[in-house]
Amino acid sequence: MQASGTLPPRQPGIFGNWQVKRWPWWAFFLILTGITLVIIIFTSDNYRETFIYLTGGVYTTLRITLFSYILATVLGLFAGLARVSKNVFLYNISTLYVETVRGIPLVVILLYIAFALVPVLVELTNRLGAWGATILPGAFFQSLANFSIRSIPMEGRAIIALGIGYGAYEAEVFRAGIQSISKGQTEAARSLGMTYFQAMRFIILPQAIRRILPPLGNDFIACLKDSSLATVLAVDELTQLGRLRRASTFRVLETFNVVAFLYLSMTLLLSAGVRWLERKMKIEE
């Protein structure tokens, strides 16, 4: 007999123990929208032509994202190590890099590197080559003197700019991962006769990288989306091809529906991979 004032236990409804309100309705909506758009692409000539035209931009977007993120990871690793170093020079140089780059909008970094820094570096290279050719004539210095700014494509400048921009953010990810490891492990490694670099390489970094893989994956997705900023340099990535398609056909809705669909497809696939990685690399406390 139930006590007075208590409610009877909830009986499972027609859906069993599943609670309808906890279903991933957002996923159902995205799947339905994606299926609908795929059907439209296969049945509509305008959508199909737009999709085929934008396919080349997908390859360029992925190439920019991959190479810029590799550069960002390398820069972030070294800057992160310098940020936890006791060397005053390395610490201040890395902190200056991180604070400066993170304080400037990424689109400004792209424009600055592409149209200001690269021309200055090319001019310095030409002067170095001309000076070296007067002292030691040869093909090497002559090639430096004749090096043209046209040899550096806008896609390469975008990769460098994105790599430098995201490297500052990756530096903080690596710093946080390294500092999350107990200092006792470093002291134990040093007591066994390891140098600081050996302790960092064999003890600290393997554990830190395992912890920071999910945020690194999230930053890769963010880098994929921010690769669209390369459109300001007229790089033929997905967004730029969408703009060109819109300008030539005046079909705004069809063009940017496909552009958004392609970006969303790539980010959702990568997000699923990051979630799988989080479960795979989960650390039991």
C-alpha positions in Angstrom: 0.0 0.0 0.0 1.4 3.4 -1.0 2.0 6.0 1.6 -0.3 9.0 1.6 0.7 11.9 -0.5 3.1 10.0 -2.7 2.8 9.7 -6.5 2.6 6.3 -8.2 5.7 5.3 -10.2 5.7 6.6 -13.8 4.7 3.9 -16.2 6.6 3.7 -19.5 4.7 5.1 -22.4 4.4 3.9 -25.9 8.1 4.7 -26.5 9.2 2.4 -23.5 11.8 3.9 -21.3 12.9 6.5 -23.8 12.0 10.1 -23.0 10.9 11.9 -26.1 12.1 15.3 -24.8 15.7 14.0 -24.6 15.8 12.8 -28.2 18.3 14.6 -30.4 15.7 16.5 -32.4 18.4 18.9 -33.7 20.2 15.9 -35.3 16.9 14.7 -36.9 16.3 18.2 -38.2 19.9 18.4 -39.7 19.6 15.0 -41.2 16.2 15.8 -42.8 17.5 19.1 -44.1 20.7 17.4 -45.5 18.7 14.7 -47.2 16.3 17.3 -48.7 19.2 19.3 -50.0 20.9 16.3 -51.5 17.7 15.4 -53.3 17.5 18.9 -54.7 21.1 18.8 -55.8 20.4 15.7 -57.8 17.1 16.9 -59.3 17.8 20.6 -59.9 20.1 21.6 -62.7 21.0 24.9 -61.0 21.9 23.2 -57.7 23.8 20.4 -59.4 25.9 22.8 -61.5 26.6 24.9 -58.4 27.7 21.9 -56.5 30.0 20.7 -59.2 31.5 24.2 -59.5 32.1 24.4 -55.8 33.8 21.0 -55.4 37.2 22.4 -56.3 36.8 24.9 -53.5 36.4 22.1 -51.0 39.7 20.6 -52.0 41.4 24.0 -51.6 39.7 24.6 -48.3 40.9 21.3 -46.9 44.4 21.8 -48.2 44.7 25.3 -46.6 43.3 23.9 -43.4 45.6 21.0 -43.2 48.9 22.8 -44.0 48.1 25.8 -41.9 47.1 23.7 -38.9 50.3 21.6 -39.2 52.3 24.9 -39.1 50.1 26.1 -36.1 50.7 22.9 -34.2 54.5 23.1 -34.6 54.6 26.8 -33.6 52.2 26.2 -30.8 54.3 23.3 -29.4 57.5 25.3 -29.3 55.7 28.4 -28.0 53.9 26.4 -25.4 57.2 24.8 -24.2 58.7 28.3 -24.1 55.8 29.5 -22.0 56.5 27.0 -19.2 60.3 27.4 -19.5 62.3 29.0 -16.8 64.4 30.7 -19.5 63.5 34.4 -19.2 64.3 35.1 -22.9 62.3 32.2 -24.3 59.4 33.0 -21.9 59.2 36.7 -22.9 59.5 36.0 -26.6 56.8 33.4 -26.6 54.5 35.5 -24.4 55.0 38.5 -26.8 54.0 36.3 -29.7 51.0 34.8 -28.0 49.6 38.1 -26.6 50.2 40.0 -29.8 48.8 37.6 -32.2 45.8 36.8 -30.0 45.0 40.5 -29.7 44.8 41.0 -33.5 41.8 39.9 -35.6 42.7 37.0 -37.8 41.6 38.8 -41.0 44.0 41.6 -40.2 46.8 39.1 -39.7 46.0 37.6 -43.2 46.1 41.1 -44.8 49.2 42.2 -42.9 51.2 39.1 -43.7 50.1 38.9 -47.4 50.5 42.5 -48.3 52.9 44.0 -45.8 55.2 41.3 -44.3 55.8 39.1 -47.4 56.8 42.1 -49.6 59.2 43.3 -47.0 60.8 39.9 -46.6 61.1 39.5 -50.4 62.8 42.9 -50.6 65.2 42.0 -47.9 65.9 38.7 -49.7 66.7 40.6 -53.0 69.0 43.0 -51.1 70.8 40.1 -49.5 71.2 38.3 -52.8 72.5 41.5 -54.5 75.0 42.1 -51.7 76.1 38.4 -51.7 76.5 38.4 -55.5 79.1 41.3 -55.3 81.2 39.4 -52.8 80.8 35.8 -53.9 79.4 35.5 -57.5 77.3 32.4 -57.9 73.9 31.0 -58.8 72.7 30.9 -55.2 73.0 34.7 -54.4 71.8 35.5 -57.9 68.7 33.5 -57.4 68.0 35.4 -54.2 68.6 38.7 -56.0 66.1 37.7 -58.7 63.5 36.2 -56.4 60.1 37.6 -57.2 57.2 38.2 -54.9 55.0 36.4 -57.5 56.8 33.2 -56.5 54.8 33.2 -53.3 51.1 32.5 -54.2 48.2 33.9 -52.2 47.3 30.5 -51.0 50.8 30.1 -49.5 50.5 33.4 -47.8 47.1 32.4 -46.4 48.5 29.2 -45.0 51.4 31.1 -43.3 49.0 33.7 -41.9 46.5 31.1 -40.6 49.4 29.0 -39.2 50.8 32.0 -37.3 47.4 33.0 -36.1 46.3 29.7 -34.8 49.8 28.9 -33.5 49.2 31.5 -30.7 46.1 29.7 -29.6 47.7 26.2 -29.8 50.5 27.5 -27.6 48.0 28.1 -24.8 46.5 24.7 -25.3 50.0 23.0 -25.0 50.8 25.2 -22.0 47.7 24.2 -20.2 48.2 20.6 -21.0 51.8 20.6 -19.7 50.8 22.4 -16.6 48.0 20.0 -15.9 50.6 17.2 -15.3 51.7 17.0 -11.7 55.1 18.6 -11.0 56.0 15.6 -9.0 56.4 13.6 -12.2 59.0 16.0 -13.4 60.8 15.9 -10.1 60.7 12.1 -10.2 62.1 12.0 -13.7 64.9 14.4 -12.8 65.7 12.3 -9.7 66.2 9.4 -12.0 68.9 11.3 -13.9 66.8 12.6 -16.8 67.5 16.1 -18.2 64.7 18.6 -18.4 64.2 17.9 -22.1 64.2 14.1 -21.6 61.6 14.4 -18.9 59.5 16.6 -21.1 59.8 14.3 -24.1 59.3 10.9 -22.4 57.2 11.7 -19.4 55.3 15.0 -19.5 54.5 15.5 -23.2 53.0 12.1 -23.9 50.5 12.6 -21.0 49.8 16.2 -21.9 49.1 15.4 -25.6 46.7 12.8 -24.6 44.7 15.3 -22.6 44.8 18.1 -25.2 43.9 16.0 -28.2 40.2 16.9 -28.0 40.7 20.7 -27.8 43.3 20.4 -30.6 40.6 18.7 -32.7 38.1 21.5 -31.9 40.7 24.0 -33.0 41.1 22.1 -36.3 37.4 22.5 -36.9 37.7 26.2 -36.1 40.6 26.5 -38.5 38.5 24.9 -41.2 35.8 27.5 -40.8 38.3 30.4 -40.5 40.0 29.2 -43.8 37.0 31.1 -45.4 38.9 34.3 -44.5 41.3 33.5 -47.3 38.6 34.9 -49.6 40.0 38.4 -48.8 43.2 37.3 -50.6 41.2 36.1 -53.6 42.2 32.4 -53.0 39.9 30.0 -54.8 38.6 28.3 -51.7 35.0 27.4 -51.1 33.7 30.8 -50.0 35.5 32.6 -52.8 34.1 30.3 -55.4 30.7 30.8 -53.9 31.1 34.6 -54.4 32.3 34.1 -57.9 29.4 31.8 -58.7 26.9 34.2 -57.2 28.4 37.1 -59.2 28.3 35.2 -62.5 24.8 33.6 -62.1 23.0 36.0 -59.7 21.6 32.8 -58.0 22.3 33.8 -54.4 20.1 31.4 -52.6 21.2 28.3 -54.5 24.9 29.2 -54.2 25.1 29.9 -50.5 22.7 27.1 -49.7 25.3 24.7 -51.2 28.2 26.6 -49.6 26.6 26.3 -46.2 25.8 22.7 -46.8 29.4 21.8 -47.7 30.8 23.6 -44.7 28.3 22.1 -42.3 28.9 18.6 -43.7 32.7 18.9 -43.1 32.3 20.4 -39.6 29.8 17.8 -38.5 32.0 14.9 -39.7 35.0 16.4 -37.9 32.9 17.0 -34.8 31.8 13.4 -34.8 35.5 12.4 -35.0 36.4 14.7 -32.1 33.7 13.3 -29.9 34.9 9.8 -30.8 38.4 10.9 -29.9 37.2 12.3 -26.6 35.7 9.0 -25.6 38.7 7.1 -26.8 41.2 9.2 -25.0 39.1 9.8 -21.9 41.3 9.8 -18.8 39.9 8.3 -15.7 40.6 10.5 -12.7 
